[in-house]
Amino acid sequence: MNSAKSPAPTRRSKAVAAKRTAILAAALELFSLYGLHGTSLDKVAEGADVSKTNLLYYFPSKEALYIAVLKEILDVWLAPLRALRSDQEPLVAIRDYIRLKLEVSRDHPQASRLFCLEMLQGAPLLKAELEGDLKALVDEKSRIVKGWIEAGRLAAVEPHHLIFMLWATTQHYADFASQVEAVTGRTLNDEAFFLETVENVQRMVIEGIRVR
């Protein structure tokens, strides 16, 4: 049996990873506030505490950096959907999905807002990703939902529309956080409000898709 392990990361590789992470974090903050065209690489480099030359070593253009940020966002945003499995009890799985998506809205509001901004602009730099990996994943999970429906375990709803509604509802708390706070005086960072939001969204959705 081959018991060889992957080599431990070197000091240099750790430094490289840390610098790349710092650049992506600074870029996310600025892109989410000012968009692609309103953000300069000089400002990103300043925010990441690196030189512009060093930044361009990791990301050869502003567009390349923007796409890298969006792909990281997509990975975070889609993780709860990837967790959906056909062997789960449907209502439990949907409840868990709602909670996980609301955690993403709470913990990554800048990422959610930037993704929303990109969609509103027609996803010019992310269209290939959306039409490829995203579509394949949504089609796969829609087949799982359809299987639950055909087995009489969920009410007859169109799976894509169920997924779209879950996206819209859970992301509202990040994309329109200012509106939510203005109306309620609270945010998802308030633990009691977060739990209240999770419970209410779960109940409204589950009661709509429960088999009667």
C-alpha positions in Angstrom: 0.0 0.0 0.0 1.3 3.4 -0.9 1.2 5.5 2.3 3.0 8.5 0.8 1.5 11.8 1.9 1.3 15.1 0.1 4.3 17.2 0.9 3.7 19.7 3.8 3.3 23.3 2.6 6.6 25.2 2.6 7.0 28.6 4.2 7.0 30.1 0.7 3.8 28.3 -0.4 2.1 29.5 2.8 3.2 33.1 2.1 2.0 32.8 -1.5 -1.4 31.5 -0.4 -1.7 34.2 2.2 -0.9 37.0 -0.3 -3.4 35.6 -2.8 -6.1 35.4 -0.1 -5.3 39.0 0.9 -5.6 40.2 -2.7 -8.9 38.4 -3.2 -10.3 39.8 0.1 -9.4 43.4 -0.8 -10.8 42.9 -4.3 -14.1 41.6 -3.0 -14.5 44.5 -0.7 -13.9 47.1 -3.4 -15.7 45.3 -6.2 -18.8 44.9 -4.0 -18.8 48.6 -3.3 -17.8 50.1 -6.7 -18.1 47.3 -9.3 -15.5 46.3 -11.8 -15.2 49.6 -13.6 -15.2 51.7 -10.4 -12.4 49.7 -8.8 -8.7 50.3 -9.6 -5.9 47.8 -9.2 -3.9 50.4 -7.3 -6.7 50.5 -4.7 -6.8 46.7 -4.5 -3.0 46.5 -4.1 -3.2 49.2 -1.3 -6.0 47.3 0.5 -4.0 44.0 0.2 -0.8 45.7 1.3 1.1 44.6 -1.8 2.6 46.4 -4.7 0.7 46.6 -8.0 3.5 44.7 -9.7 3.1 41.9 -7.1 -0.6 41.9 -7.6 -0.2 41.5 -11.4 2.1 38.5 -10.7 -0.9 36.7 -9.2 -3.6 38.2 -11.5 -2.5 39.5 -14.9 -5.5 41.9 -15.3 -8.3 43.5 -13.4 -10.7 41.3 -15.3 -8.8 38.1 -14.3 -8.9 39.2 -10.7 -12.7 40.0 -10.9 -13.4 36.5 -12.4 -11.3 34.9 -9.7 -13.3 36.7 -7.0 -16.6 35.7 -8.7 -15.6 32.0 -9.0 -14.7 32.0 -5.3 -18.1 33.5 -4.5 -19.8 30.9 -6.7 -18.0 28.1 -4.8 -19.3 29.5 -1.4 -22.7 30.2 -2.7 -23.3 26.8 -4.3 -21.8 24.7 -1.4 -25.3 24.3 0.3 -26.8 23.1 -3.0 -24.0 20.6 -3.6 -24.8 19.1 -0.2 -28.3 18.1 -1.3 -28.5 14.3 -1.7 -31.2 12.0 -3.0 -30.9 9.7 0.1 -32.0 12.5 2.4 -35.5 13.0 3.8 -36.8 15.8 1.5 -38.2 18.2 4.1 -35.1 17.8 6.3 -32.9 18.4 3.3 -34.8 21.6 2.3 -34.8 22.9 5.9 -31.0 22.3 6.1 -30.5 24.0 2.7 -32.4 27.1 3.9 -30.4 27.4 7.0 -27.1 27.0 5.2 -28.0 29.6 2.6 -29.0 32.0 5.3 -25.7 31.4 7.0 -24.0 32.3 3.7 -26.0 35.5 3.5 -25.0 36.3 7.1 -21.4 35.4 6.8 -20.6 36.6 3.2 -22.9 39.6 2.5 -20.3 41.4 0.3 -19.9 38.2 -1.8 -23.7 37.9 -2.2 -24.1 41.6 -3.2 -21.3 41.4 -5.8 -22.8 38.2 -7.3 -26.2 40.0 -7.5 -24.5 43.0 -9.2 -22.9 40.8 -11.7 -26.2 39.1 -12.5 -28.0 42.5 -12.9 -25.4 43.4 -15.5 -26.1 40.3 -17.5 -23.2 38.3 -16.1 -20.8 39.3 -19.0 -17.7 37.8 -17.3 -19.4 34.8 -15.7 -21.8 33.6 -18.4 -19.7 30.6 -19.5 -19.5 29.4 -15.8 -23.2 29.9 -15.4 -24.1 28.0 -18.6 -21.6 25.2 -17.8 -21.0 24.1 -14.2 -23.9 26.0 -12.6 -26.5 24.7 -15.0 -25.2 21.2 -14.7 -25.4 21.4 -10.9 -28.9 22.9 -10.9 -30.1 20.3 -13.4 -28.6 17.5 -11.2 -30.3 18.8 -8.0 -33.6 19.4 -9.9 -33.6 15.7 -10.9 -33.3 14.9 -7.2 -36.3 17.1 -6.3 -38.2 15.6 -9.2 -37.5 12.1 -7.9 -38.8 13.1 -4.5 -42.0 14.5 -6.1 -42.5 11.3 -8.3 -42.1 9.2 -5.1 -44.9 11.2 -3.5 -42.5 12.7 -0.9 -43.0 16.3 -2.0 -45.8 18.3 -3.4 -45.9 18.7 -7.2 -43.8 21.8 -7.9 -41.5 22.6 -10.7 -38.0 22.0 -9.3 -36.2 24.9 -11.0 -38.7 27.3 -9.7 -38.4 25.9 -6.2 -34.6 26.4 -6.4 -35.0 30.0 -7.8 -37.4 30.9 -5.0 -35.0 29.5 -2.3 -32.2 31.6 -3.8 -34.2 34.8 -4.0 -35.6 34.4 -0.4 -32.3 33.6 1.3 -30.2 36.1 -0.6 -32.6 38.9 0.1 -31.2 39.2 3.6 -27.7 39.9 2.2 -28.5 41.8 -1.1 -31.1 44.0 0.6 -29.6 44.0 4.1 -30.0 47.8 4.4 -33.7 47.5 3.6 -34.2 44.7 6.1 -32.4 46.7 8.8 -34.4 49.9 8.0 -37.7 48.0 8.3 -36.9 45.7 11.3 -34.0 47.5 13.0 -32.2 44.2 12.9 -29.7 42.2 10.9 -28.7 38.5 10.6 -25.8 39.3 12.9 -28.4 39.5 15.6 -28.5 35.8 16.6 -32.2 36.0 17.7 -33.2 37.6 14.4 -31.1 35.0 12.5 -32.9 32.1 14.2 -36.3 33.8 13.7 -35.5 34.3 10.0 -34.4 30.7 9.6 -37.5 29.3 11.4 -40.0 31.5 9.5 -38.5 30.9 6.0 -38.3 27.2 6.7 -41.9 27.1 7.9 -43.3 29.0 4.9 -41.4 27.0 2.4 -42.0 23.6 4.0 -45.7 24.2 4.3 -45.8 25.0 0.6 -44.1 21.8 -0.5 -45.4 19.3 2.1 -47.5 16.5 0.7 -51.1 17.1 1.6 
